[in-house]
Amino acid sequence: MQYTYKELYLKNIGLYKNDVVIPLNQNLSESRNIVLSGGLNGAGKSTQMSALKIVLNGQDANCFGQQSYHGFIHDYMNTRSRLDGIKTCEIGLSIIVESGKGKADDLVIKRIYTVHSPTIVDEEVLIYYKETPRLVDSSLEEKNNFLNKIFPPKIMERFLFDADAQSKLADDKNNVELIKSFGDILNINGYIGVEKSLENLEKQILGEVADVEKSDVMILYGQIIRCEEKREKQKKELAEYERELKALDIELDHLNKWCKEVGEHSEYERLNLEQELLDCEKEKESILLSLDEYMMESIPFLLMEPLLEDASKQLIAEKDYLLQKQYQTEDKSKLERVIEVLSDEEIRSFLTEEQSTLIEIKQRSAWCCEMSGVEVAEMPIYHHYALSQLEMERLNNTLSELSRKLDSNSIAATEKVEQFMKLSKKADECQHKLKALPSDQQLGDRYLKRRQLVELREGLNRHIESAFQMIHTLEAEHTELVKTHKEMKLRLSDKQLVERKVYLSSTVRAILRDFVDVLRKEKAKEVIESFQDMFVTLLRKEGYVHNFKIDSQTFGVSFEDNLGNVVNVEKLSNGEKQIYATAMNYALGKAALHDYPVAIDTPTARFDSHHIRNVVEHYFPRAGNQVLLYSTDEEITVARKGMIQHHIATEYLLNVEPNNYEVKITNGYFS
């Protein structure tokens, strides 16, 4: 089957605003198979490449990088269209399909997107044939599956690629990408899938039939007998459990009656008595606190009363003592002043002799009186001030008030003591009643026994339920065994037919394995021949490499240099690795079951000038029956274009118009 891209249709995609139709098969012939599109960076070349990948494979296309499918479409839409309020964009591709019988038809694929946000994008896919009107009318998933069968994504990676994809293939040390591509392109994976399906079918048939022998039927019959015996045993155990449960229920009823009539009443009475006893204790504690308060209040009064009385007596004594001392001091002072006056010489000069004699007699008398007068006894003075009559009355009133408070506290304390004695008597009565009730140990024993009986009853119920379930399970097992026994008899009769099917399936699988091995080897030879042809041509080192080999299992390629040393891909330079990847893509394309167009973006990137000349001159014309090249002016220059001019069917030049920032496509190339 050969495919040729006829027209690429873009609407509101990238820099392509409104409707843009790009013919891809104008002047296309066997000798002129190249469609060359030139443009500077950012002119829309990669947009066309991405459009080809997306229209063929949708969300399975290999062009989104780290973005999601819908996010890529959102960013992929023309910016001016989105700003103008337009939400739809379209990608379409018309493909000429030529079968081996010489018949050709146009397959048209169109994807229409309605972009709401980066995460919400509605997609509609139209697929139909032009010449023979056949519309692929099914769900979106089924349409994508239909396209993926015609254009498998992994295969299309080898026909639609850029320099980065080439480098990925060149740097694939374990040949993971190569093995996937080889299996898909050569349809080896399809044969392997058929072989696996047959193997699974054999396992399924063998799992159903297994090794059915007559002895198996007898063993199954013995299992039926043992199942019946287990069922009867379980029924006997169930009857015994039910008898035990009946006796247990009688004992539990008696115990429940005692607990209700005696236990619950005693618990209620105990709670009331304990509460009453607690209240008594609280009141007693309150009385004791009150007595403590009376004592704490009376103690200062008891201590202060004698002290105040002593202070009163001391003050009175001190007052009398000070008065006597004052009178004594005043009399002596007066006497001394009189004697001093009478002794004055001036005064005595005016006195008669009799008056002087009388004064001397009086002096002697006063002296004698002073010397023999009553002396006041000395006493200690504690108070350095004298109390007035009013302060003495206040002190006496304080003493009287203290006496009254002491009498009042004594009466109140006596009343509290009487209350305390009554409460003590009441508490003794509560204690006596509590002792008459059943003890906690007795109640605990009865309740514990009741719980034990309840647990035992629950255990018996579980045993009964388990026995019922076991009987039910055994009956179901018995029914299943009987059914299986009948089926096994039938399967035993069909065993020979099944064994025949398995034998035929295993034979087909063996043939498929051998065929796949042969196919791998034959295709590996075909690939290595095409690879050697292109690799040597592009490398341009005459006699440098020879004796090419490829492993049909790992597809690892090796060859020998002019000194006989084995060279593998890891030993190649970076430029030679790009040559390796280019030659391998060419070889896989030649070995493919279908002939797909080849599209290459940045076709000469990562090649040096020497290798670029070889790639342009010898690879591009032979890459496929239709080759789409998207190049800048520095990759395929005007001079390099001249090397393949006779192979070019159509030339396009992509320019971005500065006014409206849209791509303008014109015929021709860089001048």
Summary of the structure (lengths in Angstrom):
residues: 671
radius of gyration: 63.1
end to end distance: 37.8
largest distance: 197.1
contacts: 1899
relative contact order: 0.13
helix: 64%
strand: 15%
